[in-house]
């Protein structure tokens, strides 16, 4: 008896319950279709037992906010029109006009369920869609060389996406670095390489530079950037270099290992090259001072072993008294032009510094006997040119050979003037003979360490130069004196003329 009453009661309840309790949906239920993630897609609405499309005629952000809240999200980022791929059924609603505070799209005004104007709602397009808000939206990260230096990615709809360079500026970079927890931005890029492979989700950023986050700046439609400027298949990534604690540090690379080399500078946690365009002795003096040396010998350009990175600096202009390269003028971090500074060429700035750093032991040469191995400290390696008066080539070719000085000795170059005669033209010329080798440091003056020092005039003129780095005496000593021609005034020349005349008379007499 009790079982029969239970069955009858159950049937009465089922007949009374709404359709969704019976396995159907109530009118006005929403769903996302053709979505690549749980936060976005094309909208469909349920009426009279079937799902239908929502036309994007009149579709706006307040309506998208209501739709996302009805779906269980906290709000909407973007109201999407012409959602792709389009639906295949009929439209149920058009011209929705929500305030944004409603609990469902049914509560918003519209033209009526099933009332569709085909002029505005084409069956082959015109679908309304949404990109709803999710947790961690707007977080950013850098993908690149270091935590301070890379292309910018931003998190939306449950995944990381790219930031387009369209509108990207230094103010935007400052906000990005601030959001990442850094003190500021050094530089920004608009064509980062290598490009990202994910979807481009944000463009047209226009930050004032004071915001705490990128998503607090004005920007384009999240998830749907300009198709003409921000193609996912192109190099359109925004990049940034943020300030790091050790910005501006210098190091020498591919030199003698202790006081010469190619100059590299560190920014945003990454070492890169300094272009040699405009690199002079004043810049070399500052670089050697910053590195801790007692002085500099000379600047170098076109360093033989080029760097394998891009350039951080070009055209730096120093007075020579600054403590650091970054104290000089025209320090524009990250900017260089390929005309003067070509990454594939030897356009590297270099220096030859004076002395050794504390604790640095100069390299040694090793000689081996059958029974013992003895390490012999050595001094710098000096060129000895086979062609006097002609600058040695920087390459180690057959026209020159080189030797190591004994430890504690320095490289030495000298040019001594002499007078040569031309009997037939009755002239004499001041020329120079050159010598290069090694000597004790006590034999050199402080002026000779700084550069060429010349004394005397005419045939008594002597120019000297002392230096402490490998191959530092490879070129001809600058005598800074033009050769002099003397005609008809030399006593020796008169004697030659008289002798020549007597010989001529004697020959004619015979």
FENTAVEN-V825818 format. One record per residue. N is the residue number from 1. RES is the residue in one small letter. OMEGA is omega in radians with two decimals (NA if undefined). Layout:
# FENTAVEN-V825818
N;RES;OMEGA
N;RES;OMEGA
This chain:
# FENTAVEN-V825818
1;x;3.14
2;x;-3.13
3;x;-3.14
4;x;3.11
5;x;3.14
6;x;-3.14
7;x;-3.14
8;x;3.13
9;x;3.13
10;x;3.13
11;x;3.11
12;x;3.14
13;x;-3.12
14;x;-3.13
15;x;-3.13
16;x;-3.01
17;x;3.06
18;x;-3.03
19;x;-3.06
20;x;3.08
21;x;-3.13
22;x;3.13
23;x;3.10
24;x;3.12
25;x;3.06
26;x;3.10
27;x;-3.14
28;x;3.09
29;x;-3.13
30;x;2.99
31;x;3.06
32;x;-3.07
33;x;3.09
34;x;-3.10
35;x;3.09
36;x;3.09
37;x;-3.01
38;x;-2.98
39;x;-3.08
40;x;3.08
41;x;3.09
42;x;-3.10
43;x;2.95
44;x;-3.11
45;x;-3.04
46;x;3.03
47;x;2.99
48;x;3.03
49;x;3.13
50;x;3.11
51;x;3.09
52;x;-3.07
53;x;3.04
54;x;-3.12
55;x;-3.12
56;x;3.05
57;x;-3.10
58;x;-3.08
59;x;-3.10
60;x;-3.04
61;x;3.09
62;x;3.10
63;x;3.11
64;x;3.10
65;x;3.12
66;x;-3.13
67;x;-3.12
68;x;3.10
69;x;3.10
70;x;3.12
71;x;3.07
72;x;3.11
73;x;-3.10
74;x;-3.14
75;x;-3.09
76;x;2.99
77;x;-2.97
78;x;2.95
79;x;-3.01
80;x;3.05
81;x;-3.08
82;x;-3.10
83;x;-3.13
84;x;-0.03
85;x;-3.09
86;x;3.11
87;x;-3.10
88;x;-3.13
89;x;3.13
90;x;3.06
91;x;3.04
92;x;-2.99
93;x;2.98
94;x;3.02
95;x;3.04
96;x;-3.12
97;x;-3.10
98;x;3.03
99;x;-3.13
100;x;-3.12
101;x;-3.12
102;x;-3.13
103;x;3.11
104;x;3.12
105;x;3.11
106;x;-3.11
107;x;3.14
108;x;3.07
109;x;3.10
110;x;-3.05
111;x;3.14
112;x;-3.14
113;x;3.13
114;x;3.11
115;x;-3.02
116;x;3.06
117;x;-3.07
118;x;3.09
119;x;-3.13
120;x;-3.02
121;x;-3.14
122;x;-3.11
123;x;-3.10
124;x;3.13
125;x;2.98
126;x;3.07
127;x;3.04
128;x;3.11
129;x;-3.12
130;x;2.85
131;x;-3.03
132;x;-3.14
133;x;3.09
134;x;3.13
135;x;3.10
136;x;3.10
137;x;3.09
138;x;3.04
139;x;-3.12
140;x;3.06
141;x;3.08
142;x;3.07
143;x;-3.10
144;x;-2.97
145;x;-3.12
146;x;3.09
147;x;-3.13
148;x;-2.85
149;x;3.12
150;x;3.06
151;x;-3.01
152;x;2.98
153;x;-3.10
154;x;-3.02
155;x;3.04
156;x;3.05
157;x;3.04
158;x;-3.12
159;x;3.13
160;x;3.10
161;x;-3.05
162;x;3.03
163;x;-3.08
164;x;-3.13
165;x;-3.12
166;x;-3.11
167;x;-3.08
168;x;-3.06
169;x;3.13
170;x;3.09
171;x;3.08
172;x;3.12
173;x;3.11
174;x;3.14
175;x;3.12
176;x;3.14
177;x;3.10
178;x;3.13
179;x;3.12
180;x;3.09
181;x;3.14
182;x;-3.00
183;x;-3.14
184;x;-3.13
185;x;3.08
186;x;-3.06
187;x;3.09
188;x;-3.13
189;x;3.13
190;x;3.08
191;x;-3.05
192;x;3.08
193;x;0.15
194;x;-3.07
195;x;3.05
196;x;-3.13
197;x;-3.12
198;x;-3.11
199;x;3.01
200;x;-3.03
201;x;-3.07
202;x;3.07
203;x;3.09
204;x;3.06
205;x;3.14
206;x;-3.09
207;x;3.01
208;x;-3.13
209;x;-3.11
210;x;-3.10
211;x;-3.13
212;x;-3.11
213;x;3.10
214;x;-3.09
215;x;3.03
216;x;3.10
217;x;3.00
218;x;-3.07
219;x;3.10
220;x;-3.12
221;x;-3.12
222;x;3.13
223;x;-3.06
224;x;-3.11
225;x;3.11
226;x;-3.12
227;x;-3.12
228;x;-3.08
229;x;-2.96
230;x;3.11
231;x;-3.13
232;x;-3.12
233;x;-3.07
234;x;3.09
235;x;-3.06
236;x;-3.02
237;x;3.02
238;x;3.14
239;x;-3.08
240;x;2.96
241;x;-3.12
242;x;-3.13
243;x;3.11
244;x;-3.07
245;x;-3.05
246;x;3.11
247;x;3.06
248;x;3.09
249;x;3.11
250;x;2.98
251;x;3.08
252;x;-3.10
253;x;3.02
254;x;3.05
255;x;3.14
256;x;3.07
257;x;-3.11
258;x;3.08
259;x;3.02
260;x;3.09
261;x;3.04
262;x;-3.08
263;x;3.02
264;x;-3.11
265;x;-3.06
266;x;3.00
267;x;3.09
268;x;3.10
269;x;-3.02
270;x;3.13
271;x;3.03
272;x;-2.98
273;x;2.95
274;x;-3.13
275;x;-3.09
276;x;3.11
277;x;-3.10
278;x;-3.11
279;x;-3.05
280;x;-3.13
281;x;-3.14
282;x;3.08
283;x;3.10
284;x;3.13
285;x;3.14
286;x;-3.14
287;x;3.14
288;x;3.10
289;x;-3.14
290;x;-3.14
291;x;3.07
292;x;3.14
293;x;-3.10
294;x;3.13
295;x;3.11
296;x;3.09
297;x;3.10
298;x;3.04
299;x;3.11
300;x;3.06
301;x;-3.14
302;x;-3.08
303;x;-2.94
304;x;3.10
305;x;-3.05
306;x;3.04
307;x;-3.11
308;x;3.10
309;x;2.98
310;x;-3.12
311;x;2.98
312;x;-3.01
313;x;2.93
314;x;3.03
315;x;3.11
316;x;-3.10
317;x;-3.13
318;x;3.00
319;x;-3.12
320;x;-3.12
321;x;-3.09
322;x;3.13
323;x;-3.08
324;x;3.10
325;x;-3.12
326;x;3.05
327;x;-3.11
328;x;3.12
329;x;3.11
330;x;3.07
331;x;3.13
332;x;-2.99
333;x;3.04
334;x;-3.11
335;x;2.96
336;x;3.11
337;x;-3.05
338;x;-3.13
339;x;-3.13
340;x;-2.99
341;x;-3.08
342;x;-3.02
343;x;-3.11
344;x;-3.12
345;x;3.14
346;x;-3.12
347;x;-3.06
348;x;3.02
349;x;3.11
350;x;3.11
351;x;2.90
352;x;-3.09
353;x;-3.09
354;x;3.09
355;x;-3.13
356;x;3.07
357;x;3.11
358;x;3.10
359;x;3.13
360;x;3.14
361;x;3.12
362;x;-3.13
363;x;-3.09
364;x;2.99
365;x;-3.07
366;x;3.04
367;x;-3.04
368;x;2.99
369;x;-3.14
370;x;-3.05
371;x;-3.04
372;x;3.04
373;x;-3.09
374;x;3.09
375;x;-3.08
376;x;3.08
377;x;3.14
378;x;3.03
379;x;-3.09
380;x;3.11
381;x;-3.03
382;x;3.03
383;x;2.91
384;x;-3.01
385;x;3.07
386;x;3.14
387;x;-3.11
388;x;3.10
389;x;-3.14
390;x;-3.13
391;x;3.06
392;x;3.04
393;x;3.11
394;x;3.09
395;x;-3.10
396;x;-3.04
397;x;-3.02
398;x;-3.09
399;x;3.13
400;x;3.02
401;x;-3.00
402;x;3.11
403;x;3.05
404;x;3.01
405;x;3.00
406;x;3.14
407;x;-3.11
408;x;3.09
409;x;-3.12
410;x;3.07
411;x;-3.05
412;x;3.07
413;x;3.09
414;x;3.06
415;x;-3.10
416;x;-3.10
417;x;3.01
418;x;-3.09
419;x;3.09
420;x;-3.02
421;x;3.02
422;x;-3.01
423;x;-3.02
424;x;3.14
425;x;3.10
426;x;-3.11
427;x;3.02
428;x;-3.06
429;x;3.04
430;x;3.09
431;x;-3.08
432;x;2.98
433;x;-3.02
434;x;3.04
435;x;-3.14
436;x;3.14
437;x;-3.09
438;x;3.07
439;x;3.10
440;x;3.13
441;x;-3.11
442;x;3.13
443;x;-3.13
444;x;3.06
445;x;3.11
446;x;3.11
447;x;3.14
448;x;3.05
449;x;-3.11
450;x;-3.12
451;x;-3.13
452;x;3.08
453;x;-3.10
454;x;3.07
455;x;3.09
456;x;3.12
457;x;3.09
458;x;-3.11
459;x;3.10
460;x;-3.08
461;x;3.10
462;x;3.10
463;x;-3.07
464;x;3.10
465;x;3.08
466;x;3.12
467;x;-2.93
468;x;-3.08
469;x;3.13
470;x;3.04
471;x;-3.09
472;x;3.11
473;x;-3.09
474;x;-3.07
475;x;3.11
476;x;3.11
477;x;-3.14
478;x;-3.12
479;x;3.11
480;x;-3.13
481;x;3.11
482;x;3.12
483;x;-3.11
484;x;3.04
485;x;3.12
486;x;-3.10
487;x;2.95
488;x;-3.07
489;x;-3.07
490;x;3.09
491;x;3.13
492;x;-3.13
493;x;3.11
494;x;3.13
495;x;3.13
496;x;-3.14
497;x;3.13
498;x;3.13
499;x;-3.13
500;x;-3.14
501;x;3.13
502;x;3.11
503;x;-3.13
504;x;3.14
505;x;3.14
506;x;-3.14
507;x;-3.12
508;x;-3.11
509;x;3.12
510;x;NA
